Amino acid sequence: MYKRAKSYEDVLECYYQFSKNQCTIIETLLENLKISTNSDHLKDDLRALLKEAFTF
């Protein structure tokens, strides 16, 4: 997508869409896992894992 960008605005739009998609993926994954509020340790571990996986 970046290679096809013809302006800085196009590059920023690609970056924005990528970031937005990553956030949606994480939110959907956390919702689907249905983490209970009582499992703080599990929740912290998953947050750390997801942060490492989607940091760019």
Phi, psi and omega in degrees: 000318181295325182295331181272352182292134183254353180211168177297326178298320178294319178296315179297322177295319177298315180296318179299314180297319178299312180298317180297318179295320179297317179297319179296319179298314181296314180299317180294318179298313180297321178294317180292330178287339179050058181290127179283157181288347181276347183256063182298323180297314179297317181298317179296319179297317180292321177299316179296317179297313180293323178298316179293322183290326187249013176280130180226000000 
